[in-house]
Amino acid sequence: MKKTEKIEIILNHHAGNGSAQKACNKVSNFLTQQNIPYEIHLTKCNGDGQRIAKQLANLHQPNKIVVIGGDGTLNQAVNGVKASSYPDTALGYIPGGSGNDFCRGIKLKIKDPVILIQAILSLKTPQVIDVGKASSKQFSHYFINNIGIGFDASTVYYTNHSERKEFLNRLGLGTLSYFTNLLKVIKRQKAFGLDVNYQQQQKHFDSAYIVVATNHPYFGGGFAIDPTATPFNHHLNLVVVKKITGLTFAKLMTKLLTDGSHLKDKNVWHIEKKQFELKNYTKQHGQMDGEELNQHEFDFNFEISQHPFWLLVKNNF
């Protein structure tokens, strides 16, 4: 372990209702004990993670940048580095959010912040992991987990604006908050038209309901929307679920929550590609890595990309 290495920490101290701050305290105590220089850069408002990561990457110093926060904070850091003069600057990550789907998706089983920072310090070569990229005429952004339109995004919207979210996060039940609002959205979300273009083919849906372009299996804090997805095969997955109601929908959700057999259901359409386009024709809620994309019509081109991370994971999918 190099004693002279400096760690640049990007901290979202609000993430996980204090979980990120607790993780940072353990990391900073360890670094102090080991006489390893570090500096904490707090995110104070939306977009700070992207701004700080870009600034640190542009310094082009032999320091390691470590993000402590949730998936949204890591999303911002990836986009900040990608927008810098050194877009392949590696990022370390110590999860401290309420969902932590990225770590679940890459099968990072270690949760102890001290063990994670020790691994980050010891690694000499970063692990390259797939990330997605979505772009349109006025939008270009990388995502680590997924982008959802319709049902999933509406659930994120109501979860983020729920009075019970902070209480459940405090109890370590962030996923329950997502699930309770999912039940609310079942009654409110309407079907919408959608076109998907891929490999010179087009698929049209009159009644799309759930639309998720994903980099790995999970969304919503552990729900496996696509168990076949992996962030190591240089493909993105797209899942479209048609509008269904009543017992049919209940059975489909049971499959999704248990054995992943929902992908074989006749009301579910699924592809795995390096690139595809999708467009919907009514204003819908959108979400990217758990952050709201507001309500509008979407016309996105999706493609696969990669980014290096200081993470102790194995490409054994």
C-alpha positions in Angstrom: 0.0 0.0 0.0 1.5 3.3 -1.0 1.7 5.8 1.9 2.1 8.8 -0.3 -1.0 8.4 -2.4 -3.7 11.0 -2.1 -7.4 10.1 -2.2 -9.8 12.6 -3.6 -13.2 11.8 -2.0 -16.5 13.0 -3.6 -19.0 12.8 -0.8 -22.8 13.1 -0.9 -23.3 13.2 2.8 -27.1 13.2 2.4 -27.1 9.9 0.5 -28.8 6.9 2.2 -30.1 9.1 5.0 -26.6 9.4 6.5 -25.2 6.0 5.4 -22.7 7.7 3.1 -21.5 10.1 5.8 -20.9 7.1 8.2 -19.0 5.3 5.5 -16.9 8.4 4.9 -16.1 8.7 8.6 -14.8 5.2 8.7 -12.7 5.8 5.5 -11.3 9.1 6.7 -10.3 7.6 10.1 -8.5 4.7 8.3 -6.7 7.1 5.9 -5.6 9.3 8.9 -4.3 6.3 10.8 -2.3 5.2 7.7 -1.0 8.7 7.1 -2.5 8.7 3.6 -3.4 12.2 2.4 -7.0 12.8 1.4 -9.4 15.6 0.7 -13.2 15.5 1.0 -15.2 17.3 -1.7 -18.8 17.7 -0.5 -21.7 17.8 -3.0 -24.1 20.5 -1.8 -26.6 20.8 -4.7 -27.6 18.8 -7.8 -24.9 18.7 -10.4 -22.0 19.2 -7.9 -20.9 15.6 -8.3 -20.4 16.1 -12.0 -18.7 19.4 -11.6 -16.3 18.2 -9.0 -15.4 15.0 -10.8 -14.7 16.9 -14.0 -12.4 19.3 -12.1 -10.5 16.5 -10.4 -10.1 14.6 -13.7 -8.8 17.7 -15.4 -6.0 18.0 -12.8 -4.6 14.8 -14.2 -2.8 13.9 -11.1 -1.7 10.4 -9.8 -4.4 10.5 -7.2 -7.4 8.2 -6.9 -10.9 9.7 -7.0 -13.3 7.9 -4.8 -17.1 8.5 -4.8 -19.0 7.9 -1.6 -22.8 8.1 -2.0 -25.6 6.5 -3.9 -26.0 5.5 -7.6 -27.1 9.0 -8.5 -23.8 10.4 -7.1 -21.8 7.9 -9.0 -23.8 8.7 -12.2 -22.8 12.3 -11.8 -19.1 11.5 -11.2 -19.0 9.3 -14.3 -20.5 12.0 -16.4 -18.2 14.6 -15.0 -15.1 12.5 -15.8 -16.5 11.7 -19.3 -16.8 15.4 -20.0 -13.3 16.2 -18.9 -10.1 16.3 -20.9 -9.2 12.8 -19.5 -12.4 10.8 -19.9 -10.8 7.5 -19.0 -9.9 8.6 -15.5 -10.8 5.7 -13.2 -13.2 6.1 -10.3 -13.4 4.3 -7.0 -16.8 3.8 -5.4 -18.0 3.1 -1.8 -21.8 2.6 -1.8 -23.8 4.7 0.7 -27.2 5.1 -1.0 -30.5 3.6 -0.3 -30.7 1.3 -3.4 -27.1 0.6 -4.4 -28.2 -1.2 -7.6 -24.8 -0.7 -9.3 -22.9 -2.7 -6.7 -25.6 -5.3 -6.8 -25.3 -5.4 -10.6 -21.6 -5.9 -10.6 -21.8 -8.4 -7.8 -19.7 -6.3 -5.4 -20.3 -8.3 -2.2 -18.0 -6.3 0.1 -19.8 -3.7 2.1 -17.3 -2.7 4.8 -16.0 0.8 3.8 -12.6 0.2 5.2 -12.1 -3.1 3.3 -13.3 -1.3 0.2 -10.8 1.6 0.5 -8.0 -0.9 1.2 -8.9 -2.6 -2.0 -9.0 0.7 -3.9 -5.6 1.6 -2.6 -4.0 -1.7 -3.4 -5.4 -2.0 -7.0 -2.8 -1.2 -9.7 -5.1 -1.7 -12.7 -8.7 -0.6 -12.8 -11.6 -2.9 -13.8 -13.3 -1.8 -17.0 -17.1 -2.0 -16.7 -19.8 -1.3 -19.2 -21.9 1.8 -18.9 -24.8 2.9 -21.1 -25.0 6.2 -23.1 -28.3 7.9 -24.1 -28.4 10.8 -26.4 -30.8 13.0 -28.4 -30.7 16.4 -30.0 -30.6 18.1 -26.6 -29.4 15.4 -24.3 -26.3 13.2 -23.9 -25.7 11.3 -20.7 -24.0 8.2 -19.5 -25.8 5.9 -17.0 -24.5 3.1 -14.8 -27.8 1.2 -14.1 -30.7 2.0 -16.4 -33.1 4.5 -17.9 -36.8 3.9 -17.5 -39.8 5.5 -19.1 -43.4 5.1 -17.9 -44.2 2.7 -15.0 -40.7 2.5 -13.4 -40.0 6.2 -13.8 -43.4 7.1 -12.3 -42.6 4.9 -9.3 -39.3 6.7 -8.9 -41.1 10.0 -9.1 -43.6 9.1 -6.4 -40.9 7.5 -4.2 -38.7 10.6 -4.4 -41.7 12.8 -3.4 -43.0 10.4 -0.7 -43.3 11.6 2.9 -42.4 8.1 4.0 -39.2 7.8 2.0 -36.9 9.4 4.6 -38.5 7.4 7.4 -38.1 4.1 5.6 -34.5 5.0 4.6 -33.7 5.6 8.2 -34.9 2.1 9.0 -32.9 0.7 6.1 -36.0 -0.1 4.2 -35.5 2.1 1.1 -36.6 -0.8 -1.2 -39.9 -1.0 0.7 -40.5 2.7 -0.1 -40.1 1.9 -3.8 -42.5 -1.1 -3.5 -45.3 0.8 -1.8 -45.2 3.5 -4.4 -45.1 0.9 -7.1 -48.5 -0.2 -6.0 -49.8 3.4 -6.2 -48.5 3.7 -9.8 -50.3 0.6 -10.9 -53.6 2.6 -10.6 -52.2 5.7 -12.2 -49.9 4.8 -15.0 -51.5 4.8 -18.5 -50.3 2.9 -21.6 -48.4 4.9 -24.3 -47.2 4.4 -27.9 -43.6 3.5 -28.4 -41.3 2.7 -31.4 -38.0 0.8 -31.0 -35.5 0.8 -33.9 -32.6 -1.8 -33.9 -30.5 -3.4 -36.6 -32.6 -1.8 -39.4 -35.8 -3.2 -37.8 -38.7 -1.4 -36.0 -41.0 -2.7 -33.3 -44.1 -0.7 -32.6 -46.1 -0.8 -29.3 -49.6 0.7 -29.0 -49.7 0.1 -25.2 -46.2 0.2 -23.7 -46.3 0.3 -19.9 -42.9 -0.5 -18.5 -39.8 0.5 -20.6 -36.4 -0.1 -19.2 -33.0 0.2 -21.0 -30.6 -1.5 -18.6 -26.9 -2.2 -18.1 -27.4 -4.9 -15.5 -30.3 -6.8 -13.9 -31.5 -4.5 -11.2 -33.6 -1.4 -10.7 -35.6 0.0 -7.8 -33.2 -1.2 -5.1 -33.0 -4.9 -6.1 -35.8 -5.8 -8.5 -34.3 -7.9 -11.3 -36.0 -6.4 -14.4 -33.7 -8.4 -16.7 -31.8 -11.3 -15.0 -29.9 -11.9 -18.2 -28.2 -8.5 -18.3 -24.6 -8.1 -17.3 -22.2 -5.0 -17.3 -19.4 -7.1 -18.8 -20.7 -8.3 -22.2 -20.6 -5.0 -24.1 -24.4 -5.0 -24.7 -27.4 -3.1 -23.3 -30.7 -4.8 -22.7 -34.2 -3.4 -23.3 -37.3 -4.7 -21.7 -40.8 -3.5 -22.8 -43.9 -4.7 -20.9 -47.3 -4.1 -22.5 -50.2 -2.7 -20.5 -52.0 -5.5 -18.6 -54.3 -5.4 -15.6 -55.7 -7.4 -12.7 -54.6 -10.9 -12.1 -52.5 -11.1 -15.3 -50.4 -8.2 -14.0 -50.1 -9.6 -10.5 -48.9 -12.9 -12.0 -46.3 -11.1 -14.1 -45.0 -9.1 -11.2 -44.7 -12.3 -9.1 -42.5 -13.7 -11.8 -40.4 -10.6 -11.9 -40.0 -10.6 -8.1 -39.2 -14.3 -7.8 -37.6 -16.3 -10.6 -37.2 -13.9 -13.5 -39.5 -15.9 -15.8 -41.4 -12.8 -16.7 -39.0 -12.4 -19.7 -40.8 -15.4 -21.3 -44.3 -13.9 -20.8 -46.2 -13.0 -24.0 -46.7 -9.5 -22.7 -42.9 -8.9 -22.3 -40.6 -8.0 -25.2 -36.8 -8.1 -24.7 -33.7 -7.5 -26.7 -29.9 -7.4 -26.1 -28.0 -5.1 -28.4 -25.0 -2.7 -28.7 -27.3 0.0 -30.0 -31.0 0.8 -30.3 -33.3 3.8 -30.5 -36.6 4.4 -28.9 -39.3 7.1 -29.2 -42.6 7.5 -27.3 -45.4 9.8 -28.3 -46.9 11.2 -25.1 -45.3 12.9 -22.1 -44.1 10.4 -19.6 -42.0 10.3 -16.5 -38.4 9.3 -17.0 -35.7 8.2 -14.7 -31.9 7.6 -15.0 -30.1 5.7 -12.2 -33.0 6.6 -9.8 -32.9 10.3 -10.7 -35.9 12.0 -12.3 -35.7 13.1 -16.0 -39.0 15.1 -15.8 -42.0 14.5 -17.9 -41.7 14.8 -21.7 -41.6 12.8 -24.9 -38.4 10.7 -25.3 -36.4 10.2 -28.4 -33.2 8.5 -27.4 -30.4 6.7 -29.1 -28.9 4.1 -26.7 -25.4 2.7 -27.1 -22.9 0.8 -25.0 -19.7 2.3 -23.6 -17.2 1.5 -20.9 -15.5 3.1 -18.0 -12.6 2.1 -15.7 -13.3 1.7 -12.0 -11.1 1.0 -8.9 -13.3 -1.9 -7.8 -12.5 -5.3 -6.6 -14.8 -7.3 -8.9 -14.2 -10.2 -11.2 -15.6 -10.5 -14.7 -17.1 -14.0 -14.1 -20.5 -13.6 -15.5 
